Amino acid sequence: MLAVLVLIGSLLMVALYARGAGERERRLAEAAFIADADQLADTVRQRLLQYELSIRGGVALHSAAVDTPASRQWRGYVDGLDIRRQLPGLMGLGYVAYLDPRSLAELQLRQREDGDGLFTLTPRGVRPHYGAILYFEPEFESSRLAIGYDQYSDPVRRAAMDAARDSGEVRLSAPVRLRQYGREGQAGVLMFAPVYRTARLPISQAGRENALVGWVYAPFRTAEFIGRSRIPVGHALAFRVVDITDEAAAPLLASDGWVDGADGEARVLHSVTQQLYGRSWRYDFQPVGPLTSAGMRELQATLIAGVLASLLLFAVVMALAQTQSRAESLAHRLSDSYRRSEQRFRNAMQYSAIGMVLLDRHGAIVESNPAMAEIAGVSQAALSGTALRDYLVDGHDDVTRTQELQVLHEGVNRSTRRLRRHDGDIREVQLASTLMPGDADSDIARLVQVDDVTERRRAEAQVHALNRTLESRVEERTRELTQANHELESFAYIVSHDLRAPLRSIDGFGRILAERYAALIDAQGQDYLARVRNAAARMDALIDALLQMSRISRGEFKRAPVDLTRMAHDVIAELRQTEPAREVAVRVAPGLRAEGDPALVRNLLENLLGNAWKFTANAARATIEFGVEPGAVFYVADNGAGFNAEYAGKLFRPFQRLHRDDEFKGHGVGLASVRRIVERHGGTISAESRPGGGATFRFTLAPQPRP
């Protein structure tokens, strides 16, 4: 009976042991699986970090160049990276230029002049900004389809590009269709890095937008990322990556062996979420087959040997062995932890840029680091055994009882002192003293950090002095500007009064000659006299225009709501009264409103609509249109004579005209006045035209918001 009881008891103990050991091995296998999964996720992050470094190299290439690097320079940089061998999984590197309509036209003109042909932008259309791909390397047959593609026209790409621009950091896009593989494309992800025209990152968001010149980007196909990038995936592990940045999760890629359940839900054992370049990626892991470990097979062999032998004795011995093993492992871990902690502290002292000393209970230096020896101007060996108070100008560093209580409460006692170096130089230092816990018979009582802030204080004093100098310069420039305004007002007074008196005399005596001595002057003399009077009248008109343009900049500015539709109809009605015989089709959009100075806005519309009315005089079916585009951009368009777009920059300069006076009358100050009015409102104005094809003027009356 005793043998049976011992056997039954031993078998029961073995069974219980087998159950517990099996559960432990299962947990160990699961822990190993999770460790492999975490390592795999970190490997993906490291691979993306390598991609980031290659992109930042491209950004540095653009930042170092005076102008945009040529395609051969970009090809040389990419060839030097050896992407196929050094950056497997990456398709290549490209450059996207940040353009507005004007800079796009300049780019197309420059490429045409260089003999590269016309730069074609897809998709076509007029937009405030473009993100056109200028070049992509390494070049292959289908990658040429991406050149000229406007990435900024795609909302998904634009979101990543804007995020990179506003943060100044590398950003990933949501899943997209890559243009490098034809019109249909393949699923992939794009990585963007902003390129600014300044080496230093602008502080404000508006400054970053103004300084942006483009992006360096790198695409990679999600379907081939794992295989091409040579990321090791164990045969017992399958995983997928899902983009969870937005509300709807978007699958990115899945490894071989990944299985979804019948209901569409996969069996996920472990998930890891990473924040990667502005996106949130979730890694889902599932085992391929049952979780096993090498310990499970050893457990089976142990159970068989224990049953055949004395299971009870085996269980007792095993229990004793396990107890001893755990004790040794615990002691070993404690010893390693203490040793690592001690090494970390030694490294912190050795390589710290701040001086550090360990003091005993009497204030003597027990140990110091190289930074402290450099601050004191002596060697570390000379510091040992000396009192820290001997180096301080006031001669004491003792911590009072009140300060000791403060250290116990706050952890540290800080003070600013003056330290005398060995060579006699006085340095200003900041002391941070904290108590060091230890054994009762320990030599070390306190740790004191000594930070030399002398150069910092001197730099702050220099900054304050520079600020005072800058303030005096601003006051001087303000006085100069005030004096210039007074001189401008004096000039306007001279133009208004002193110059007009001679003109009136010329015109008056010319009129008297024409009336009283008409019979004595022949036809040629009458023609000369008429030319003199016309020239005087034209000069008087130019003086009026010049004075009017000067009043625009000097008059009082009052911003108020303005009904542009009603104001435009009033201007058109006045133009029709001056030439009732003309038939002009005028379309004014309803409900046009803005904020501005009513008098200045009225002057602006009179000039723009008056120009459209004047330059459509020779059109068969004259048409004038006044409307608004998205973004509060107003426009005035006509089908009149137009002008050469190459000389559009001269339009807004005073007395600059693109047509002869015998073709269209004018003084050349109307559009200059328009530009001053728009700039005074904080807006912008531009012109588009071609000879004989009409003209379009676009303007805003307020600063444009960020897209």
C-alpha positions in Angstrom: 0.0 0.0 0.0 2.8 2.4 0.9 4.4 1.7 -2.5 1.2 2.2 -4.3 0.5 5.4 -2.3 4.1 6.6 -3.1 3.6 5.7 -6.8 0.2 7.4 -7.0 1.5 10.4 -5.1 4.6 10.6 -7.3 2.6 10.2 -10.5 0.2 12.9 -9.3 3.2 15.2 -8.5 4.7 14.5 -11.9 1.4 15.3 -13.6 1.0 18.5 -11.7 4.6 19.4 -12.5 4.1 18.6 -16.2 1.0 20.8 -16.3 2.8 23.7 -14.7 6.0 23.3 -16.7 4.0 23.0 -19.9 2.2 26.3 -19.1 5.6 27.9 -18.3 7.1 26.7 -21.6 4.1 28.0 -23.5 4.6 31.4 -21.9 8.3 31.3 -22.7 7.5 30.4 -26.3 5.0 33.3 -26.4 7.6 35.6 -24.8 10.2 34.6 -27.4 7.6 35.1 -30.1 6.9 38.6 -28.8 10.6 39.4 -28.5 11.1 38.3 -32.2 8.1 40.4 -33.2 9.4 43.5 -31.4 12.8 43.0 -32.9 11.2 42.7 -36.4 9.2 45.9 -35.9 12.4 47.7 -34.8 14.2 46.3 -37.8 11.6 47.9 -40.1 12.1 51.2 -38.2 15.9 50.9 -38.7 15.4 50.3 -42.4 13.2 53.4 -42.7 15.9 55.3 -40.8 18.4 54.4 -43.4 16.0 55.6 -46.1 15.7 58.9 -44.1 19.4 59.4 -44.0 19.7 59.0 -47.8 16.8 61.5 -48.2 18.5 64.0 -45.9 21.6 63.6 -47.9 19.6 64.7 -51.0 18.3 67.6 -48.9 21.8 68.6 -48.1 22.8 68.5 -51.7 20.0 70.9 -52.6 20.7 73.2 -49.7 24.4 73.4 -50.6 23.7 74.2 -54.2 23.3 77.8 -55.3 20.6 76.7 -57.7 18.6 73.5 -58.2 21.1 70.7 -58.9 21.2 69.5 -62.4 19.9 66.0 -63.2 23.4 64.7 -63.8 24.4 65.9 -60.3 21.4 64.1 -58.8 22.2 61.0 -60.8 25.7 61.0 -59.5 24.5 61.4 -55.9 22.0 58.5 -56.2 24.6 56.3 -58.0 27.0 57.0 -55.1 24.4 55.7 -52.6 24.3 52.3 -54.4 20.6 51.8 -53.6 20.3 48.3 -54.8 23.0 47.0 -52.4 23.1 49.6 -49.6 19.3 50.5 -49.4 17.4 47.4 -50.6 13.7 47.8 -50.9 14.0 51.5 -51.9 12.9 52.2 -55.5 15.0 55.4 -55.8 15.2 59.0 -55.0 13.5 61.9 -56.7 13.1 65.7 -56.3 9.8 67.5 -56.3 9.9 71.3 -57.0 7.4 73.6 -55.1 6.1 75.9 -57.8 3.5 78.6 -58.3 2.1 79.4 -61.8 4.8 82.0 -62.3 7.7 79.8 -61.3 6.3 76.9 -63.3 6.2 79.2 -66.4 9.8 80.2 -65.7 10.8 76.6 -65.4 9.2 75.6 -68.7 10.8 78.6 -70.4 14.2 77.8 -68.9 14.0 74.1 -70.0 13.0 75.2 -73.5 15.9 77.6 -73.7 18.3 74.9 -72.5 17.1 72.6 -75.3 15.3 70.1 -73.0 11.9 70.7 -74.7 8.7 71.7 -73.0 8.3 70.6 -69.4 4.8 68.9 -69.3 2.9 69.0 -66.1 0.3 66.3 -65.3 -2.5 66.6 -64.4 -3.1 69.8 -66.3 -4.9 72.7 -64.8 -4.3 76.0 -63.1 -3.7 75.7 -59.4 -2.1 78.0 -56.7 0.8 75.7 -56.2 2.4 72.7 -57.8 4.6 69.9 -56.6 6.1 68.7 -59.9 8.6 65.8 -60.1 11.7 67.2 -61.8 13.9 64.0 -61.8 14.0 60.5 -60.3 17.0 58.1 -60.1 17.8 55.4 -60.8 15.9 55.8 -64.0 14.1 52.8 -65.6 11.6 52.5 -68.4 8.4 53.1 -66.4 9.9 55.6 -64.0 10.0 58.2 -66.8 6.2 58.4 -66.5 6.5 60.1 -63.2 8.5 63.1 -64.5 6.3 66.1 -64.5 3.6 64.6 -62.3 2.1 67.1 -59.9 2.2 65.3 -56.6 0.6 68.3 -54.9 -2.6 67.7 -56.9 -3.2 64.4 -55.0 -4.8 65.0 -51.5 -2.9 62.1 -49.9 0.5 63.2 -51.2 -0.2 66.8 -50.5 -1.1 66.0 -46.8 2.3 64.4 -46.3 4.1 67.2 -48.2 2.4 69.9 -46.2 3.3 68.0 -42.9 7.0 67.8 -44.0 7.0 71.5 -44.9 5.3 72.7 -41.7 7.4 70.5 -39.3 10.7 70.7 -41.2 11.1 66.9 -40.7 10.7 63.8 -42.8 7.1 62.6 -43.2 5.5 59.4 -44.6 2.4 59.4 -46.8 -0.7 57.2 -46.5 -0.8 54.3 -49.0 -0.9 55.6 -52.6 -0.6 54.3 -56.1 3.0 54.9 -57.3 3.3 56.7 -60.7 6.6 55.0 -61.4 4.7 51.9 -62.6 2.4 53.4 -65.2 -0.9 55.0 -65.1 -2.5 52.3 -62.9 0.5 52.2 -60.5 1.3 49.8 -57.7 0.5 50.2 -54.0 3.3 51.9 -52.0 4.3 54.6 -49.6 6.2 57.9 -50.2 8.7 59.5 -47.8 9.1 63.3 -48.1 11.8 65.7 -46.7 11.4 69.4 -47.2 14.1 71.6 -48.9 14.4 75.2 -47.9 16.3 77.9 -49.6 17.9 78.8 -46.2 20.3 76.5 -44.3 18.6 77.4 -41.0 15.1 76.1 -40.4 12.6 79.0 -40.3 10.9 79.4 -36.9 7.4 80.4 -38.0 5.1 78.2 -40.2 4.7 81.1 -42.6 8.5 81.5 -42.9 8.8 77.8 -43.7 6.2 78.0 -46.4 7.9 81.1 -48.0 11.4 79.5 -47.7 10.3 76.1 -49.2 11.7 75.3 -52.6 10.7 71.6 -52.9 10.9 68.1 -51.4 13.3 65.1 -51.8 11.2 62.0 -51.8 11.6 58.2 -51.9 9.0 55.7 -52.9 8.9 52.0 -52.0 6.4 49.3 -52.9 4.7 47.8 -49.9 4.1 44.4 -51.7 7.9 43.9 -52.2 9.3 45.8 -49.2 10.0 42.7 -47.0 11.6 40.6 -49.7 13.7 43.4 -51.3 14.8 45.0 -48.1 16.1 41.6 -46.8 14.4 42.0 -43.4 14.7 38.5 -41.7 11.3 37.0 -41.0 11.2 33.7 -39.1 9.4 30.7 -40.6 7.3 30.4 -37.4 6.1 34.0 -37.6 3.8 35.9 -39.9 2.9 39.6 -39.7 1.1 42.4 -41.4 1.4 46.2 -41.2 -1.6 48.5 -41.0 -1.7 52.3 -41.3 -4.0 53.5 -38.5 -3.3 57.2 -38.7 -6.7 58.0 -40.1 -10.1 56.7 -38.8 -10.1 53.8 -41.4 -7.2 51.4 -41.0 -5.3 51.0 -44.3 -3.4 47.7 -44.8 0.2 48.3 -46.1 1.8 44.9 -46.4 1.6 41.3 -45.2 4.3 38.6 -45.0 4.1 35.1 -46.5 2.0 32.8 -44.3 -0.4 35.5 -43.0 -3.9 34.1 -42.7 -7.2 35.9 -42.2 -10.0 34.2 -40.4 -13.3 33.1 -42.1 -15.0 36.2 -40.7 -12.2 38.5 -42.0 -10.6 38.9 -38.6 -7.1 37.5 -38.2 -5.8 35.6 -35.1 -3.4 38.2 -33.7 -1.1 37.1 -30.8 0.8 40.4 -30.5 0.5 44.0 -31.8 3.0 46.8 -31.8 2.2 50.4 -32.7 4.9 52.8 -33.9 4.9 56.5 -34.7 6.9 56.7 -37.9 7.5 60.1 -39.6 4.0 61.5 -38.8 2.1 58.2 -39.4 0.9 55.5 -36.9 1.7 52.0 -38.0 0.4 48.9 -36.3 2.3 45.6 -36.6 0.0 42.5 -36.1 1.8 39.2 -35.5 0.5 35.7 -35.6 2.3 32.3 -35.2 2.6 29.9 -38.1 1.5 26.6 -36.5 1.6 25.9 -32.8 3.9 27.7 -30.4 6.7 25.4 -29.4 10.1 25.8 -27.8 13.2 23.6 -27.2 12.3 23.3 -23.5 9.1 21.5 -24.4 11.0 18.5 -25.9 13.4 18.4 -23.0 10.4 18.4 -20.6 9.0 15.2 -22.3 12.3 13.4 -22.0 12.6 14.4 -18.4 9.1 13.1 -17.6 9.8 9.7 -19.3 13.1 9.4 -17.4 11.4 10.4 -14.1 8.6 7.8 -14.5 11.0 5.0 -15.3 13.2 5.9 -12.3 12.2 7.1 -8.9 9.7 9.9 -9.8 9.4 10.9 -6.2 13.2 11.2 -5.7 13.5 12.9 -9.1 10.9 15.4 -8.1 12.7 16.2 -4.8 16.1 16.5 -6.5 14.6 18.6 -9.3 12.9 20.9 -6.8 16.2 21.4 -4.9 18.0 22.0 -8.1 15.5 24.5 -9.3 15.7 26.3 -6.0 19.4 26.6 -6.1 19.3 27.7 -9.8 16.9 30.5 -9.0 19.0 31.6 -6.1 22.1 31.7 -8.2 20.4 33.5 -11.0 19.0 36.1 -8.6 22.4 36.7 -7.1 24.0 36.9 -10.5 21.4 39.4 -11.7 21.9 41.5 -8.6 25.6 41.5 -9.0 25.3 42.4 -12.7 22.8 45.2 -11.9 25.1 46.7 -9.3 28.1 46.5 -11.6 26.2 48.1 -14.5 24.9 50.8 -12.2 28.4 51.5 -11.0 29.8 51.6 -14.5 27.0 54.0 -15.7 27.9 56.4 -12.8 31.6 56.2 -13.7 30.9 56.9 -17.3 28.7 59.8 -16.5 31.4 61.4 -14.4 34.2 60.6 -16.9 32.5 62.0 -20.0 30.3 64.7 -18.6 31.0 68.2 -19.9 30.0 69.6 -16.4 32.5 69.4 -13.6 31.6 66.8 -10.9 33.2 66.1 -7.6 32.5 63.6 -4.8 33.0 65.1 -1.3 33.4 63.4 2.1 31.7 64.6 5.3 34.4 67.3 5.8 34.1 68.8 2.3 37.3 67.3 0.9 37.3 66.1 -2.7 37.4 62.3 -2.9 37.0 62.0 -6.6 36.6 64.3 -9.6 36.2 64.2 -13.4 38.3 65.7 -16.2 35.8 68.5 -16.7 36.3 69.7 -13.1 40.0 69.6 -13.5 39.8 71.8 -16.6 37.5 74.3 -14.8 39.9 74.5 -11.8 43.0 74.6 -14.0 44.7 71.7 -12.3 45.0 67.9 -12.8 42.6 65.4 -11.3 45.4 64.1 -9.1 46.0 67.6 -7.6 42.3 68.0 -6.9 42.1 64.8 -4.7 42.3 65.5 -1.0 41.8 69.3 -1.4 38.7 71.1 -0.1 36.2 72.4 -2.6 35.8 75.6 -0.5 39.5 76.5 -1.2 38.7 77.1 -4.8 35.7 79.3 -4.1 36.2 83.1 -3.8 34.0 83.4 -0.7 35.8 80.4 0.9 33.0 78.2 2.0 30.7 75.5 0.5 29.3 74.0 3.6 25.7 72.9 3.4 23.7 74.3 6.4 21.1 72.3 8.2 18.4 74.3 6.5 20.0 73.6 3.1 20.3 69.9 4.1 16.6 69.7 4.8 16.0 71.4 1.4 18.1 68.8 -0.3 16.2 66.0 1.4 12.9 67.7 0.3 13.8 68.8 -3.2 16.7 66.5 -4.0 19.3 69.2 -4.8 20.6 72.6 -3.6 21.6 75.1 -6.3 23.7 78.2 -6.0 25.8 80.6 -8.1 29.4 81.2 -6.9 32.7 82.6 -8.1 35.6 80.1 -8.5 39.3 81.0 -8.7 41.3 78.9 -11.1 44.9 77.8 -10.3 46.1 80.6 -12.7 44.2 83.3 -10.8 41.3 83.6 -13.4 37.9 84.2 -11.7 35.1 82.1 -13.2 31.4 82.2 -12.5 30.0 78.7 -11.8 26.7 77.2 -10.8 26.8 74.6 -8.1 24.3 71.8 -7.7 24.8 69.8 -4.5 22.9 66.6 -3.6 23.4 64.0 -0.8 24.8 60.6 -1.8 23.0 57.6 -0.1 25.4 54.9 1.0 26.6 52.8 3.9 27.2 54.3 7.3 31.0 54.0 7.0 31.1 55.3 3.4 33.6 58.1 2.6 31.4 59.9 0.1 28.7 62.2 1.5 27.8 64.6 -1.3 27.9 64.9 -5.1 28.5 68.5 -6.4 28.1 69.5 -10.0 30.1 72.5 -11.1 28.9 74.2 -14.3 31.1 77.0 -15.7 28.7 79.7 -17.0 31.2 82.5 -17.5 31.1 82.5 -21.3 27.3 82.2 -21.2 27.0 85.3 -19.0 29.4 87.2 -21.3 27.4 86.2 -24.3 24.2 87.4 -22.7 25.8 90.7 -21.9 26.9 91.1 -25.5 23.4 90.3 -26.7 22.0 93.0 -24.4 24.5 95.5 -25.8 23.6 94.5 -29.4 19.9 95.0 -28.6 20.6 98.5 -27.3 22.5 99.3 -30.5 19.7 97.9 -32.6 17.2 100.1 -30.8 19.2 103.2 -31.5 19.5 102.2 -35.2 15.8 101.7 -35.5 15.2 105.2 -34.0 17.7 106.7 -36.4 16.0 104.9 -39.4 12.6 106.2 -38.2 13.9 109.7 -38.1 15.3 109.3 -41.6 12.0 107.9 -42.9 10.0 110.8 -41.3 12.3 113.3 -42.9 11.9 111.5 -46.3 8.1 111.7 -46.0 8.4 115.5 -45.3 10.6 115.9 -48.3 8.0 113.9 -50.4 5.2 116.2 -49.2 7.3 119.2 -50.1 8.0 117.8 -53.6 4.2 117.2 -54.1 3.6 120.8 -53.1 6.2 122.0 -55.6 4.7 119.8 -58.3 1.2 121.0 -57.6 1.9 124.7 -57.4 5.2 125.7 -58.8 5.2 123.5 -62.0 1.7 124.3 -63.0 2.2 128.1 -63.1 4.5 127.9 -66.2 2.2 125.4 -67.8 -0.7 127.8 -67.4 1.4 130.6 -69.0 2.4 128.4 -71.9 -1.2 127.4 -72.5 -2.6 130.9 -72.1 -0.2 132.6 -74.4 -0.6 129.8 -76.9 -4.4 130.3 -76.9 -3.9 134.1 -77.3 -1.6 133.5 -80.3 -4.1 131.1 -81.8 -7.1 133.5 -81.4 -5.5 136.9 -82.2 -2.8 136.1 -84.7 -4.4 133.2 -86.6 -4.3 135.2 -89.8 -0.6 135.9 -89.5 0.5 132.4 -88.8 0.6 129.8 -91.6 -0.7 126.2 -91.4 2.6 124.8 -90.3 2.9 127.4 -87.5 -0.7 126.6 -86.4 0.4 123.0 -86.2 3.4 123.8 -84.1 1.3 126.0 -81.8 -1.3 123.2 -81.4 1.6 120.8 -80.5 2.9 123.2 -77.9 -0.6 123.5 -76.3 -1.1 119.7 -76.4 2.2 119.0 -74.8 1.4 121.5 -72.0 -2.0 119.8 -71.5 -0.3 116.4 -71.4 2.2 117.5 -68.9 -0.6 119.0 -66.7 -2.4 115.6 -66.9 0.8 113.8 -66.0 1.2 116.0 -62.9 -2.3 115.2 -61.9 -1.7 111.5 -62.3 1.6 111.8 -60.3 -0.1 113.6 -57.5 -2.9 111.1 -57.4 -0.5 108.2 -57.2 1.4 109.9 -54.3 -1.9 110.5 -52.4 -2.6 106.7 -52.5 0.5 106.0 -50.4 0.1 109.0 -48.0 -3.7 109.2 -47.5 -5.5 107.9 -44.4 -6.4 104.2 -44.7 -9.8 103.1 -43.4 -10.8 99.4 -43.9 -14.5 98.7 -44.1 -16.9 96.2 -45.9 -17.1 97.0 -49.7 -19.7 95.8 -52.2 -17.5 95.2 -55.2 -20.5 94.1 -57.4 -22.3 97.4 -56.9 -19.1 99.4 -57.3 -18.2 97.7 -60.5 -21.7 98.4 -62.0 -21.3 102.1 -61.1 -17.9 102.2 -62.9 -19.3 100.5 -66.0 -22.3 102.9 -66.1 -19.9 105.9 -66.1 -17.8 104.3 -68.9 -21.0 103.7 -71.0 -21.9 107.4 -70.5 -18.6 108.5 -71.9 -19.0 106.3 -75.0 -22.7 105.6 -75.4 -22.2 104.3 -79.0 -20.0 101.4 -78.0 -21.5 97.9 -77.4 -19.6 96.0 -74.8 -20.7 92.8 -73.1 -19.9 93.1 -69.4 -20.4 90.3 -66.9 -20.1 91.1 -63.2 -20.4 88.2 -60.7 -23.1 88.8 -58.1 -22.3 89.0 -54.4 -18.7 90.1 -54.7 -17.6 91.5 -51.3 -14.3 92.4 -49.6 -12.7 94.3 -46.8 -10.8 97.5 -47.8 -10.7 101.3 -48.1 -13.8 102.2 -50.2 -12.1 105.1 -51.9 -8.9 103.2 -52.8 -10.9 100.1 -54.0 -13.1 102.4 -56.2 -9.9 103.8 -57.7 -8.6 100.3 -58.3 -11.8 99.2 -60.2 -11.8 102.4 -62.2 -8.3 101.7 -63.4 -8.7 98.0 -64.1 -12.2 98.2 -65.7 -11.2 101.4 -67.5 -8.2 99.7 -69.0 -10.4 96.7 -70.1 -12.9 99.2 -71.7 -10.1 101.1 -73.5 -8.1 98.1 -74.8 -11.3 96.4 -76.2 -12.1 99.3 -78.5 -10.8 97.5 -81.6 -12.4 94.1 -80.7 -15.3 92.9 -82.9 -17.3 91.7 -79.9 -15.9 93.4 -76.8 -16.2 91.4 -73.6 -15.3 92.3 -70.0 -15.7 90.0 -67.0 -15.3 90.7 -63.3 -15.4 87.7 -60.9 -13.7 85.8 -58.2 -11.7 82.5 -58.0 -11.3 80.2 -55.0 -9.2 81.7 -52.3 -10.8 85.2 -52.6 -8.8 86.0 -55.7 -10.6 88.6 -57.8 -10.0 88.9 -61.6 -10.8 91.3 -64.4 -10.6 89.7 -67.9 -11.1 91.1 -71.4 -10.7 90.0 -75.0 -8.9 93.2 -76.1 -5.5 94.0 -77.6 -3.5 92.2 -74.9 0.3 92.5 -74.5 3.5 90.4 -74.6 3.7 88.5 -71.3 7.5 88.9 -71.3 7.0 92.6 -70.5 4.4 92.0 -67.8 6.8 93.3 -65.1 6.8 96.8 -66.7 3.0 97.2 -66.4 3.0 98.1 -62.8 5.9 100.7 -63.0 5.0 104.4 -63.3 5.0 105.8 -66.8 5.7 102.4 -68.4 3.4 101.7 -71.4 3.4 98.7 -73.8 1.3 100.4 -76.5 2.0 103.5 -78.6 0.1 106.7 -77.7 -1.5 106.9 -81.1 -3.0 103.4 -80.5 -4.3 103.8 -77.0 -4.2 107.0 -75.0 -2.9 107.0 -71.4 -0.3 108.2 -69.0 1.2 104.9 -67.7 0.4 105.5 -64.0 -3.0 103.7 -63.7 -1.6 100.2 -63.1 1.2 101.6 -60.9 -1.6 103.1 -58.7 -3.4 99.7 -58.8 -0.3 98.0 -57.5 0.1 100.5 -54.6 -3.5 100.1 -53.6 -3.3 96.3 -53.6 0.0 96.3 -51.6 -1.5 98.8 -49.1 -4.2 96.3 -48.5 -1.6 93.5 -48.0 -2.6 91.7 -51.2 -1.0 90.8 -54.5 -1.6 91.4 -58.2 -0.5 89.6 -61.3 -1.3 89.8 -65.1 -1.6 87.2 -67.8 -1.9 88.0 -71.5 -0.8 87.5 -75.1 -0.9 89.9 -78.0 -4.4 90.0 -79.5 -5.7 87.4 -77.0 -6.9 89.7 -74.2 -5.6 90.2 -70.7 -6.5 88.9 -67.2 -5.6 90.8 -64.0 -5.8 88.8 -60.7 -5.6 90.6 -57.3 -6.4 90.1 -53.6 -7.2 92.6 -51.0 -5.9 90.7 -48.0 -2.9 88.4 -47.2 -3.5 85.0 -48.6 -4.1 82.2 -45.9 -1.8 79.2 -45.8 -3.1 76.3 -47.9 
